[in-house]
Structure formats: C-alpha cells, structure tokens
Amino acid sequence: MSTTADQRPIAPQPAALDTTTVTSWKAPIALGVFTLLGLALAVFAPRPGDTTYRLSLARDVIQLPELVVPTMPALWSVIVLLALATAYSAYLVSRKRRVPLWLIVVFALLAVFGFLTWAGAGASLPMIGLLFGSLSLAVPLIFGSLAGVIGERSGVVNIAIEGQLLAGAFTAAVVASVTGQPLLGLVAAMVAGMLVGMVLAAFAIKYFVDQIIVGVVLNVLVVGLTSFFFSQVLAPNAAILNTPPRFDRLPIPILSEIPIIGPVLFRQTLVVYLMYIAVALVWFGLFKTRWGLRTRAVGEHPQAADTVGINVNRTRFWNVALAGAIAGLGGTFFTIGSGIAFNREMTAGAGFIALAAVIFGQWDPIKATLAALLFGFASNLQNTLSVIGSPVPSEFMLMLPYVVTIFAVAGFVGKSRAPAADGKPYIKS
C-alpha cells in the first residue's frame, strides 16, 4: 500500500461477490401440467351447454343476477389464459427472476373457474352455498393449522392436533349438555386441548421423547378414551350428557348484506368469528411482537436464543400448551359449533389435514389458513358436484387437496422449509 503527500492510503479492494442466481423450473413445469390437464378436458371430455352461477340467496337484500357462461368457449378461454401465465412464468425463470405469488394465485383462480364451468355444464351452481360450506368445513382445519404453526415455529412438531380437536369436541359436548351453556363448553374445550398439549410438551421437551411418537400415542389415547366414554357413559345418558346446544348465527349488520361475501363471512356463529380473530392475532403475534420474535428464535436457533437469556424449553412448553388450547377451540365446531351430538372419531383425520395445511402454507398463519380453505373448498365441492349430477368422481375431489399438497411440499409452488430446529429437542450444554 503506497501513499503520497496529497493521497490517502489506498485500501485493497474486496474480491467480487458471487451474484449467481439459482433459478428453478419447478413452478413453470407445475403450471404447464395443470394447463395440459385443462386442455385434456376440453379435447377428450367436452361438455356442451351453459353453466349457471347463482350469486345470491332468496333472502338477500341485494340480488345479483345469475351468471350464465357458455361452457366450452369459457373453458377454451381459460386454457389460453393459463397457457399465457405458464409462458410468462417460464420467461421470468429464463431471466433468472422469481415467479411472483400473485401469478400463481391468479392461475389457481382461473383454473378453478374453468373446472367449475366444465363440471357444472347444464346445471346451476349455488355459489353462496358452495363457499359457505367450504368455510364451515375449513374452520376446524384453520384452528388446527394455527396450532401447528405455533408449535413448529417454536421447534415442536405437533402431531397430536387430531387428539386435541377430538378432546375439544368431546369436552365441549359434555360440558355444554350438562350446563346448557355453549360458552362454558367452549372454555372447557380449550382447557382439554391445552392439557393434551401439555402432555405432549412434557414428554417431548422435558424427557426428550421423540415428538412424532408422543403425538401418535396421544392421538391413539384420546381416541380410545373418548370412544370408551362415549359407549359407556354418553350413549346410555345421551339426553343429559350428549345433547349439546348450538351457537346461534350472529349476522353482522350491514356487512352481512354485502353481495356474495356477506352471507359467507358475516352470517356465522361465534366460533367462526373467533377463528377470524385467532388468525389475525397469531399472525400479528408471531411477526410483530416480542413473544413472536422469541418463538421464532427458539424454533430457528435455540442455542443463540439461549445465549441472549431466552428460556428455550419454557418458551416451547407454553407455546405448545397455547397451540393445544387453539386446537381444542377448533374441536368445538364439531359439536356445539354445529349442534351435533358427539360421536366416536368424529374429527375423521382433520388434525392430519391441518398438518398438511401447515406444510402447504410454509409455516405462515395466513398461508396456512388459505391452504385450509382450499381443503375445505375441495371437500365441499365434491358434495355440490354430486348434488348437481356432475360426472366428476367424488373420490377425485377428495384426492385433489393432497395432490396439491404434494406439489407444494416438492417445491413446485414455492420454497417450503420448516424452521431449522423443528422437531429437535434442546439440551442445554
């Protein structure tokens, strides 16, 4: 390094940074596959006629006219738009740019519209009923996915969501039946879910038992206990112990009269409104508060969190307990949320579907909620299509969300990475 009278020392220049951008063709390939599937429907299974979309209920203040769509012209138009979206995504990747999320969302909406138009040819689709039923079926999945997000963000895999939902449904039915107060049943369900979560946390965090094994065992335990009590206690005393009251629907003034979204979102029960609040609070808490920062810290790098004074295991324990309470609240939808008596194994695997929504949603509460809504939509769509006599097999519709989840986990619709310390017990050195 040399200097002169009027020059400052010349510092050595740093080596050039490697700015190579890694691109993936997974998204364009996935979009291309779905575009080809739509093309196959149009070529090999054309359906003449018109598809009618009913956009209002008879009691709605604002009545929207029915939307009549010519089936095949609409399907071919959608295919062209899907092809353009696929080509644009391929262009972006060829220029080493990311495929934006909005493009994938628009592609998905177009694909759903095209499929509905094809499947409903010659029939009338009740869109309010379809969307309302989809939201209803998604409610326990959303609560379960929020529980999964909180648990895994703090480093604990919550396989016991199924058991927490079932415990919440059972406890809510019994307490609400005995007291006649669905609110007390709701609180009891949260306590039951929290207790299951605490058992999971105790074994997984304190005794370092494999989290997957503990979760599976808890699911089997809750199924066994609730089935035993149902057959030995509830069934012989159904009039007293298993006739839960139902939460009344609470239409929100003005908002409930908004066309389409009003009847779907704002003519709901207390459980659904609590779901809206829970989604907002979990998102805000995780990303905007000190609690969320600590939760994400112990899930990503517990050693670093420990060095700055965060009690890793205590943080994980109470987060898993909180997740259990949220899942237990979701279990109330099966009984007092719908006015249905408890029955053995009535959750029917909803906890595992919620886990799939967590992965599909990339461990983000908003994205996991959207994934759960997709599952609810696909489940309710098969009911609607069977009513209108569509030729689509119901088994295909039930399979569709899982196929989409496989695409998501494989990274075709975006990078899916769990928190770095997820499922790993923390032993303080």
C-alpha positions in Angstrom: 0.0 0.0 0.0 1.6 3.3 -1.1 1.0 6.9 0.0 2.0 10.4 -1.3 1.8 13.8 0.3 -1.7 14.5 -1.2 -3.1 11.0 -1.3 -4.7 8.8 1.4 -3.7 5.2 1.7 -5.3 3.1 -0.9 -7.2 0.2 0.7 -7.2 -3.1 -1.1 -10.4 -3.8 -3.0 -12.5 -6.8 -1.8 -13.0 -9.7 -4.1 -16.0 -9.6 -6.3 -19.0 -11.3 -4.7 -20.6 -14.2 -6.5 -24.0 -12.9 -7.6 -25.1 -16.1 -9.4 -28.9 -16.5 -9.0 -30.2 -20.0 -8.6 -33.4 -20.5 -10.6 -35.8 -23.4 -10.6 -38.1 -24.5 -13.3 -40.5 -26.3 -10.9 -43.2 -23.6 -11.0 -43.4 -23.3 -14.8 -43.5 -27.1 -15.0 -46.3 -27.3 -12.5 -48.3 -24.6 -14.2 -47.7 -26.4 -17.5 -49.0 -29.7 -16.1 -52.3 -28.1 -15.0 -52.6 -26.3 -18.3 -52.3 -29.6 -20.1 -54.9 -31.2 -17.8 -57.3 -28.4 -18.7 -56.5 -29.0 -22.4 -57.2 -32.7 -22.0 -60.6 -31.9 -20.5 -61.5 -29.7 -23.4 -60.3 -32.1 -26.1 -61.2 -35.5 -24.7 -64.3 -34.7 -22.5 -66.1 -31.7 -24.0 -69.4 -30.8 -22.3 -71.8 -28.7 -24.4 -74.3 -26.3 -22.8 -74.2 -23.5 -20.4 -73.1 -23.3 -16.8 -75.2 -21.0 -14.5 -73.7 -19.4 -11.4 -76.2 -18.4 -8.7 -74.7 -15.5 -6.9 -77.5 -14.6 -4.4 -79.8 -16.2 -1.9 -83.6 -15.5 -2.0 -83.5 -13.6 1.3 -80.6 -11.3 0.3 -81.4 -7.6 0.2 -79.2 -7.0 -2.8 -80.0 -9.5 -5.5 -77.3 -10.2 -8.1 -78.4 -11.7 -11.5 -77.4 -15.2 -12.4 -74.3 -15.5 -14.4 -74.7 -17.8 -17.4 -71.5 -18.9 -19.0 -71.2 -21.0 -22.3 -69.2 -24.0 -21.1 -66.8 -24.8 -23.9 -65.9 -21.2 -25.0 -65.3 -20.3 -21.4 -63.1 -23.3 -20.9 -61.0 -22.6 -24.0 -60.6 -19.0 -23.0 -59.3 -20.2 -19.6 -56.9 -22.6 -21.2 -55.5 -19.8 -23.3 -55.0 -17.6 -20.2 -53.4 -20.5 -18.3 -51.0 -21.0 -21.2 -50.1 -17.4 -21.2 -49.5 -17.4 -17.5 -47.3 -20.5 -17.9 -45.3 -18.9 -20.7 -44.8 -15.8 -18.6 -43.6 -17.8 -15.6 -41.1 -19.6 -17.9 -39.9 -16.3 -19.3 -39.3 -15.0 -15.7 -37.3 -18.1 -14.8 -35.3 -17.8 -18.0 -34.4 -14.3 -16.9 -33.4 -15.6 -13.5 -36.3 -13.9 -11.8 -38.7 -15.4 -9.3 -42.3 -16.4 -10.2 -44.4 -13.9 -8.2 -47.1 -15.2 -5.8 -49.8 -13.2 -7.5 -49.2 -15.0 -10.7 -49.8 -18.4 -9.0 -52.9 -17.1 -7.2 -54.4 -15.8 -10.5 -53.5 -19.0 -12.2 -55.3 -21.0 -9.4 -58.4 -18.9 -9.6 -58.6 -19.2 -13.4 -58.1 -23.0 -13.1 -60.9 -23.3 -10.5 -63.2 -21.2 -12.6 -62.5 -23.3 -15.7 -63.0 -26.6 -13.8 -66.3 -25.4 -12.2 -67.6 -24.3 -15.6 -66.8 -27.6 -17.2 -68.1 -29.7 -14.2 -71.3 -27.7 -13.9 -72.3 -27.8 -17.6 -76.1 -27.8 -18.0 -76.6 -27.2 -14.3 -76.8 -24.3 -11.8 -74.1 -23.9 -9.3 -75.1 -22.3 -5.9 -72.0 -20.3 -5.2 -73.2 -19.0 -1.9 -73.8 -22.5 -0.6 -70.6 -23.8 -2.1 -68.5 -21.0 -0.4 -70.4 -21.1 2.9 -70.0 -24.9 3.2 -66.3 -24.6 2.2 -65.7 -22.1 5.1 -67.6 -24.3 7.5 -65.6 -27.4 6.7 -62.4 -25.3 6.9 -63.0 -23.9 10.4 -61.5 -26.8 12.4 -58.7 -27.1 9.9 -57.8 -23.5 10.3 -57.7 -23.7 14.1 -55.6 -26.9 13.8 -53.2 -25.3 11.3 -52.7 -22.3 13.6 -51.9 -24.7 16.4 -49.4 -26.5 14.1 -47.8 -23.2 13.1 -47.3 -22.1 16.7 -45.9 -25.4 17.8 -43.5 -25.9 14.8 -42.4 -22.2 14.9 -41.2 -22.9 18.4 -39.5 -26.2 17.4 -42.1 -28.8 18.4 -43.9 -31.0 15.8 -47.5 -31.2 17.0 -48.7 -34.5 15.6 -51.3 -34.5 18.4 -53.6 -31.9 16.7 -56.1 -34.7 15.9 -56.3 -35.7 19.5 -56.6 -32.1 20.6 -59.5 -31.5 18.2 -61.2 -34.7 19.4 -60.7 -33.8 23.0 -62.2 -30.4 22.4 -65.2 -31.8 20.6 -65.9 -34.3 23.4 -65.4 -31.9 26.3 -67.5 -29.2 24.7 -70.4 -31.6 24.0 -70.4 -32.9 27.6 -70.0 -29.6 29.4 -72.5 -27.7 27.2 -75.0 -30.5 27.5 -74.8 -30.6 31.3 -74.8 -26.8 31.8 -76.8 -25.7 28.8 -74.2 -23.0 28.2 -72.2 -23.4 25.0 -69.8 -20.7 26.2 -68.8 -22.9 29.1 -68.4 -25.8 26.7 -66.1 -23.6 24.6 -63.9 -22.8 27.6 -63.8 -26.4 28.7 -62.7 -27.5 25.2 -59.8 -25.1 25.3 -58.7 -26.5 28.6 -58.9 -30.1 27.3 -56.9 -29.2 24.2 -54.3 -27.4 26.4 -54.0 -30.5 28.7 -53.2 -32.7 25.7 -50.7 -30.1 24.5 -49.1 -30.0 28.0 -48.7 -33.8 28.0 -47.0 -33.6 24.5 -44.8 -30.8 25.7 -43.8 -32.6 28.9 -42.6 -35.8 27.2 -41.1 -34.1 24.1 -39.4 -31.2 25.9 -38.6 -32.4 29.4 -37.9 -36.1 28.8 -36.7 -35.7 25.2 -39.1 -38.4 23.8 -39.4 -38.5 20.1 -42.1 -35.9 19.2 -43.7 -37.9 16.4 -44.1 -41.0 18.6 -45.5 -38.9 21.5 -48.0 -37.3 19.2 -49.2 -40.5 17.6 -49.6 -42.1 21.1 -51.6 -39.2 22.3 -53.9 -39.4 19.3 -54.5 -43.1 20.0 -55.0 -42.4 23.7 -57.6 -39.7 23.1 -59.4 -41.8 20.5 -59.5 -44.7 23.0 -60.7 -42.6 25.9 -63.4 -40.7 24.1 -64.6 -43.9 22.4 -64.8 -45.7 25.8 -66.6 -42.8 27.5 -69.0 -42.4 24.5 -70.1 -46.1 24.6 -70.1 -46.5 28.4 -71.3 -43.1 29.6 -72.6 -40.8 26.9 -74.7 -43.3 24.9 -76.7 -44.6 27.9 -77.2 -41.0 29.1 -77.5 -39.1 25.8 -80.3 -36.9 26.9 -78.3 -35.5 29.7 -74.7 -35.7 28.6 -74.8 -35.6 24.8 -77.4 -33.1 23.6 -75.2 -30.0 23.2 -76.9 -26.7 22.4 -75.7 -24.9 19.3 -74.3 -21.4 19.0 -76.8 -19.2 17.2 -75.8 -17.4 14.0 -75.0 -13.8 14.5 -75.4 -11.8 11.3 -73.3 -8.6 11.4 -75.4 -5.6 10.4 -74.5 -4.0 7.0 -71.6 -6.4 6.4 -73.9 -9.4 6.2 -75.7 -7.7 3.3 -72.7 -7.3 1.1 -73.3 -9.4 -2.0 -71.6 -12.9 -2.0 -69.1 -12.2 0.8 -71.7 -11.0 3.3 -73.7 -14.3 3.5 -70.5 -16.3 3.5 -68.4 -14.4 6.0 -70.7 -12.4 8.2 -73.7 -14.7 8.9 -71.7 -17.0 11.1 -71.6 -18.3 14.6 -69.3 -17.1 17.4 -66.8 -20.0 16.7 -66.2 -18.7 13.2 -65.8 -15.1 14.3 -63.3 -16.3 16.9 -61.5 -18.0 14.1 -61.1 -14.7 12.3 -59.7 -13.1 15.4 -57.4 -16.1 16.1 -55.8 -15.9 12.6 -55.2 -12.1 12.9 -53.8 -12.4 16.5 -51.5 -15.3 15.6 -50.1 -13.5 12.6 -49.6 -10.3 14.5 -48.2 -12.0 17.5 -45.7 -14.1 15.5 -44.3 -11.3 13.3 -44.9 -8.1 15.3 -44.4 -8.8 19.0 -41.7 -9.8 21.3 -43.4 -13.1 22.0 -43.3 -13.9 18.3 -39.7 -13.0 18.0 -38.8 -15.3 20.9 -41.0 -18.1 19.5 -39.3 -17.9 16.1 -35.9 -17.7 17.7 -36.2 -20.9 19.7 -37.5 -22.6 16.6 -34.7 -21.5 14.3 -31.7 -21.3 16.5 -32.3 -22.3 20.2 -28.6 -22.0 21.1 -28.5 -18.4 20.0 -31.8 -17.7 21.8 -30.4 -19.2 25.0 -27.3 -17.1 24.9 -29.4 -13.9 25.0 -31.4 -15.1 28.0 -34.4 -16.8 26.5 -35.5 -19.9 28.4 -35.9 -22.2 25.3 -37.7 -25.1 26.9 -40.1 -22.9 28.9 -40.9 -20.9 25.8 -41.6 -24.1 23.9 -43.7 -25.6 26.6 -46.1 -22.7 26.9 -46.3 -22.3 23.1 -47.3 -26.0 22.7 -49.9 -25.5 25.5 -51.2 -22.4 23.8 -51.4 -24.4 20.5 -53.4 -27.1 22.2 -55.9 -24.6 23.5 -56.4 -23.2 20.0 -56.8 -26.7 18.6 -59.3 -27.5 21.4 -61.3 -24.4 20.4 -61.4 -25.7 16.9 -62.8 -29.0 18.1 -65.9 -27.2 19.4 -67.0 -26.8 15.8 -67.8 -30.5 15.5 -70.3 -30.3 18.4 -71.6 -27.0 19.8 -70.5 -25.2 16.7 -72.8 -27.3 14.5 -75.3 -28.5 17.1 -74.3 -32.1 16.6 -74.0 -34.8 19.3 -70.6 -36.2 19.9 -69.7 -39.4 18.1 -66.6 -41.5 18.3 -63.7 -40.4 16.0 -65.9 -37.6 14.6 -62.9 -35.5 13.6 -62.1 -38.0 10.9 -58.5 -37.1 10.4 -58.9 -33.3 10.4 -55.8 -32.9 12.6 -53.6 -34.6 9.9 -55.2 -32.4 7.2 -54.4 -29.4 9.3 -50.7 -30.5 9.5 -50.7 -30.8 5.7 -52.1 -27.2 5.6 -49.2 -26.1 7.8 -46.6 -27.5 5.3 -48.6 -26.2 2.3 -48.7 -22.8 4.0 -45.0 -22.7 4.6 -45.4 -22.4 8.4 -47.1 -19.0 7.9 -50.5 -18.5 9.7 -52.1 -16.6 6.7 -50.8 -19.0 4.1 -51.8 -22.0 6.3 -55.3 -20.5 6.6 -55.6 -20.2 2.8 -54.4 -23.8 2.5 -57.0 -25.0 5.0 -59.7 -23.1 3.0 -58.5 -24.9 -0.1 -59.0 -28.2 1.7 -62.5 -27.1 2.8 -63.4 -26.0 -0.7 -62.3 -29.3 -2.3 -64.2 -31.3 0.3 -67.4 -29.3 -0.1 -67.1 -29.2 -3.9 -67.4 -32.9 -4.1 -70.7 -32.6 -2.2 -72.0 -29.9 -4.5 -71.0 -31.7 -7.7 -72.7 -34.9 -6.6 -75.9 -32.9 -5.9 -76.0 -31.4 -9.4 -75.1 -34.7 -11.1 -71.6 -33.8 -12.3 -69.7 -36.8 -13.8 -66.6 -36.0 -11.7 -66.0 -38.8 -9.3 -66.2 -37.7 -5.7 -63.1 -39.6 -4.8 -61.1 -37.4 -7.2 -62.2 -34.3 -5.5 -61.3 -35.7 -2.1 -57.9 -36.6 -3.5 -57.2 -33.2 -5.1 -56.0 -31.3 -2.0 -53.5 -33.9 -1.1 -52.1 -33.9 -4.7 -51.7 -30.1 -4.5 -50.0 -30.5 -1.1 -47.5 -33.0 -2.6 -46.8 -30.4 -5.3 -46.3 -27.7 -2.6 -44.0 -29.9 -0.4 -41.9 -30.8 -3.5 -41.4 -27.0 -4.1 -43.4 -26.7 -7.3 -45.3 -23.7 -5.9 -42.6 -22.1 -3.9 -39.9 -23.0 -1.4 -41.2 -24.9 1.6 -38.7 -25.0 4.5 -39.5 -25.9 8.1 -38.0 -24.0 11.0 -34.4 -25.1 11.4 -34.8 -26.6 14.9 -38.3 -28.1 14.2 -38.6 -31.5 15.9 -35.2 -31.2 17.6 -35.1 -31.3 21.4 -32.9 -28.7 23.0 -30.4 -29.9 25.6 -28.6 -27.1 27.3 -24.9 -27.6 27.3 
